[in-house]
Amino acid sequence: MKRTRSRSDSIREDEELRLPRAPGLFRRFWARHPVFADVVIVGICLLLSSTTVGITEIPQELPASDVPPFIFPVLMVAASLTLLVRRRHPLVPFVAGCMLAMVLMLLPSPGGPPLPLFACYALAVYGSTRAAWTAFAIGTTTVTATALLLMGLNLITLQGGIDSMLSIVVFGLIGTLIGVNVGERKRYLTALIDRSRQLLVERDQQARLAAAAERARIAREMHDIVSHSLTVIVALSEGAVSTPDHTQARMAAASAAQTARGALTEMRSMLGVLRDVDSPAPLAPLEPTPPHDTVAAAQRAGFPATLTVIGSAEVCPAVAHAVGRIVQEGVTNAMRHAPTATAIAVRVDYTPETVTIEIANDGVSGPVGNDGFGARGLAERAAHVGGHVRSEADGGGRWLLRAELPTGDIARQPDATEESG
């Protein structure tokens, strides 16, 4: 069911915009009571028409002599009543005013009905400036041509024709000029209010988008921290249980405790952005785990991980963060999904333009999914700095994760909200 826009909705929007109160007591009253205002305008138009147009004499020499005298007042009232629809159909009262002016030319004292004044004003305010000027030109031309024709046929006097032409020109011009001024101001204010409402909607949308991006960032960081740390802790705990050497078991337990403490520290730092400003928790994140520490943790857990670094590791903080997290996620995936791997080779190649990360293992067996949170986080991290990542089987039970990230000026800088997390 289509929901109609109620007046209370507009009031709530105006309160949200904090619009100032409209000036003028009478102006606010007319705005709240448009029907009453239209009725008053019709009455004023009829009053002015009855005082400016002579309708008591009908020339005997015209064919209209057999027309009842009340026809002209009836036509005047009917034409004036068209002002009631001037807001929705502003062209109707203008056409009626032009026709009334041409009909009243047959009177000995036609005068000038003020209906074109109100009609041209309504056309400019509720229509458009172009429509008002176009209608004024067409109406003036039509009435003038009709007056000249009737004067040429000696059906009306010269004075009557001139009065009719001057009335349509003067009243139409005044109404058009005033209406154009009022209409342009009204449309300008309406455009400003609509733009303000649009900005409110865009502000709310930006707030929702920022909240969604922040949730995604926190989820990505929590996944990387928890997934890697728990995988290492599980591997160390299983090794401590299975080994008969008490010394090795104690070393494995100590490494598991150290990994858990590091994960807690990272978690506390990452969640610090959710606290109040006065909180003692640090708002800036710790540096990401370097690739060397990630590989060393995997080696302590008993996995055959190796690291090869080529070139200088001097890159911007955003790229360094992405490199550390990609290596961490790639090694964690190898530890989880390829426990029988005989080699987990990590290779980081730094060049002046790019840094290339390759993580390969030979322990893949069976189908491997590539649509989890980890894969999504890898793609997001690479895209964040303007790079790309590819993770797929390389044949012969070998799995290869390859990421290529730009360095230097071509790396896209992170937003302030992402740097704070």
N, C-alpha and C positions, 0 to 999 in steps of 0.2 A: 504494500500500500504506500502510495506517495505521501510523504509528510509535508504538510503545508507549513510555510514559515509564519510563525505567530509574532504578534507584536512584542511579547515578552522576550522572545529570542533577540530581537533587535535591541531592546532595552538592555539586556545582559551584555550584548556585544558593545554597545555604546559605553556602558559602565566599565567594561574591560579596557576600552580605548581611552577612558577618562576624558570624554569630550566635554568641552565647556558648555554651559547652558546657553541656548539660543537667545540672542538679544531681542528685546522688545516684547512687551506683554501681549499686544494685539497680534504680532507675528506668530507667537507661540500658539495663541488661541486659534488663528486661522489654520495653522498647520495641524492642530489636533481635531479640527472640525471642518474638513474640506467640503462636505455636502452643504453645510450651512453657508460657507463662503461662496459657493457657486450660486446658491439661491439668492444671496444678497447681490451678487454681481448681475444676475439676470434682472433683478428688480431695478438696479441702478440704470442698466441699459435701457429698459422699458421707459423709465422715467425721463431719461435724457432724450430718447427717441420721440416721445410724445410732445416734448417742449420744442424740439428743433424741426420737426416735420409737420407740415400742414396737411391734415387728412380730412378736412371738412368739406372741401370743394372738389367736385369731379367735373372736369371740362365736358361740356355738352357736345362739342364738335368731334370728340374722339369716339372710336368704336367702343371704348370702355364705359360709355354712358349708361349702358344697360347692366353694368356690373353693380351689385349692391354696395353701398358705401362701407359696410363693415368688413369687406374683403381685405382692404389695406391694413386695418388694425389687426386682423387675424394673422395676416402674413407677417406683420411686424412682431407679434407675440410668438409665432412659431419660429421665426428666425432667431429671436432672442433666446428661446428655450434651448436651442442647440448649444448654448454655452455650458449647459449642464454636462455635456460629454467632451468638453474641451481638453480635459486631462488625458483621456484615452484616445480620442479622435480629434486632434486639434484642427485638422483640415476641414471638418464638417462646418463649424461656425464660420470659417472664412468664406467657403463657397456660398453659404446661406447669406452672409453679409453682402457679397457681390451681387447676388441675384436680387436681394431686397433693394439695393441701391438702383439697379436697372429698372425694377418695377416701379419704384417711387418717382422715377423721372416723369411718369405720366401725370403726376399731380401738378397743379398750377404752382404750388410752393413746395418743391420736393425737399429742400433743406439738405441736411446731411446726417443720416443715422449713424450713431457712434459704434455700431456693431463691429465695423472693421477695426476699430481701435482695440477692442478686447480680443477679436479673432486673431489679429496679427501678433499681439502680445502672447496669446496662448500658443500660437504656432512656433514662435521663437523660443519660448520657455520649455514647452513639452515636446516639441519636435526637434528642429535643429536650426542653426543660423542659415545654412544654405537653403533649407526648405522655406524659411520665412522670407528671405529676399526673393527667391524664385516665385513664390506665391504672390508676393506683393507686386512684382513686375507683371506677372500674367494678369492678376486681377485689375491692376490699374490700366493696363492696355485694353483689356476686355471692356471695362466700364467706359473708358474714353472713346473707344471705337463705337460702342453702342450709342453714346450721347451724340457723337458727330453724325451718325447715321440718322438718328431721330431728328436732329436739328436740320439735316439736309432734306428730310421728308416733311419738314414743317409740322411735325407731331408734337414737338416741345419747343419752348422759347429758348432764345440764346442764353438768357440769364439762368433759366432752369438747368440747361446743359452744363454751363460753366460751374454752377453751384454743385451739381452732382459730381463732376470731375474733380473739383477742388476738395470736396469732402472725402472722397475715397483716397486721394493722394495724401492729404494732410493727416487724416485719422490713421490711415495705414502706415504712413511713415513714422508718425509718433509712436504708435504701438509697436512697430518693428524695432525701432531704435531702443526703446525701453526694454522690450522683450529680449533682444539680443544681449544687452548688458546684464539683465537679471539671469537669463538662461546660461550664459557663459560662466557667470559666477557660481550658479547652482551646479552646473556640470563639473566645474573645477573643484568645488568642495566635495561633491560626490566622489570624484576620482581620488581625491586625497584620503577620504575616509575608507574607500575600497582598498587603496594601497596600504593604509595602516592596518586594516583587517588582514590583508594578505601577508603583511610582515609579521603579524601575530601568529598566523598559521605557520609561516615558515620558521618562526622562532621555536614554536612547539615541535615542529618536525626536526629541526636541527638538534634540539635537546634530546628527542627520542633517538636520533641517529647517533649522537654522541654517547648516550647511555648504552646503546647496543654495541658500539665500538669498544667502549670500556669493558663491558661484560665479556666480549670476545677476547679482548687482550688479557683480562684476568684469567679467563678459562684457559687460554693458551699457555700463559706462564705457569699456572698451577699444574697443567698437564705435564709440561716439560720437567718441572721440579719433582712432582710426585712420582711420575712414571719412571724417570731415570733413577731416582734415589731408591725407590722401593725395589726396582729390578736388581740393583746392586746389593741392597740389603738382603733380599731373598737369596741371591746367589752366594753371598758370604755366609749367611746362616746355614744354608744347605751344606756348604763346604765344611763349616765348623762341626756340624753334626756327623758328617760322613767320615771325617778323617780321624784315625786313631792317635795321631800325634797331638798331644795336649798343647804343645807350644804353637803349632799351626792353628789349632782351634781358637786359642786365646788371641792370636794375631787377627784371625778372621772376625772374631767377635769385636775386637777393638776397632777394626776397619768399619764394621757395620755400625758401631756406635758413632764413629767419626762421621760417616756418611749421613746418619740420621740427624746429628747435630747441625751439619752443614745444610741439610734440607730444611730444618726448622728455622735456621737463621735466614735463609733465602725466603721462606714463606712469610716470616715476620716482616722482612723488609718489603716484600711485594704487597702484603695486606696493609702496610702502613699508609698507603694512599687512601684507604677507606676510613681512616680515623680522622678525628678533628685536627684542626690546624695546631692547637695547643698540645697535642699529644706528644710525648717524648719519643715515640717511635719514629725512626728516620723515614722521610718521605721519598728519598731517592733510592733506587734499587742498587743492590750490590753489583759488582762487575760480573758478567756472565762467566761461567766456568770455562777456563781456557781448554782448547782441544787436548793439550798435554795432560791436564788433570782428569779429563773424561776417560782418556785411554788408560791412564794409570789406574783409575778406579776399576775399569774392566779387567785389567791384568790382575789386580789384587783379588778380584772375584773369580779368577781362574780361567778367564777367556783369553784366547790367543790374539790379542789386539796389538796392532803396531801403528805407529804414526810417522809419516814422512811430511816434512814441511820444506817447501821450496820458496825462496825469496824472503823479502822482509815483510813482517807482519804489522807494519805501520799503516793502519787504515783508520777511518773515522769511527767514532764510538758506535754509530748505528750499524755499520758493516761488521765491526768486531762482535757486537752483540748477536747479530744474525749468524755469524760463523760459529760462535760458541754454542748457540742453541741448535743449529743444524747438525753439528758434529755430535752433540749430546743426544739428540733424538735419533740420529742414524745409528749410533753405537747401541743405544738402548733397544731399538728395534731388532738389531742383530742378536743381542743377548736374549731377547724374549722369543723371537721367532726362528732363530737358527742356533739352538743350544749345542748342536753337534758340529758346528763349523770348526774347521782346522785353521782358519785364518780370517781375521777381521782387519782388513787393511784400510787405514785412514790416510788420505793424501790431501794436503792443502797446498795449493800452488798460488803464490802471490805474484802478480805482475803489476806494472804501473797502471794498467787500465782495469783489470778484473782480478778477482780471486776465485779460484775453482776448487770445489770440494768434492772429493770422490770417496765413498765408503763402500767397500765391496766385501762380501762374505760368500763362502762356498757351502753353507749349511742349509740351504733352502730345500725343503721337501714338501710336495703337495701344493695346492693352490694357496696363494698369499693375497689377502685383501689389501687394497690400497685406497680405501675410502674412510678410514677412521679419523679420530681427532688429531692424531699425530701427523698424518699425511696432510690434512687441511692446515695444521699449524705450520708445517714446513713451507707449503705454498704461500701462506700469508706472510711469513717472515721474509721469504725471498722477494715477493712482490713489493713489500714495504720499502725495500731499498732499491727497487728497480731491477731485480734479477729474476731468475726462474730456476725451478728445480724439477728433476725428473727421477723417478724411482720405479724400476722395473726389473724383471728377470733378464739376465744377460746370457742365458744358455748354460747347459751343463750343471744345473743346480746352483748357479752363481747369481747373486742379487747385487745390483749396482744402484747406489744413490748418488746422483751427480747434481750439484748446484753450481751456478755461475752467477756471481754478484759483481756489479760495477763498483769501482773504488774512486776516490778522489771527488772531483766536482760533479761527476755525473751521477753519483749516488744520491738518491732522494733523501732529504733530511726528515727525521721523524717529527710529528707534531708534539707540541708541548705536553699534551695529555699522555702521549705514549712514552715520552721520555721520563715522565714522573712515575711510571709504573715499572 
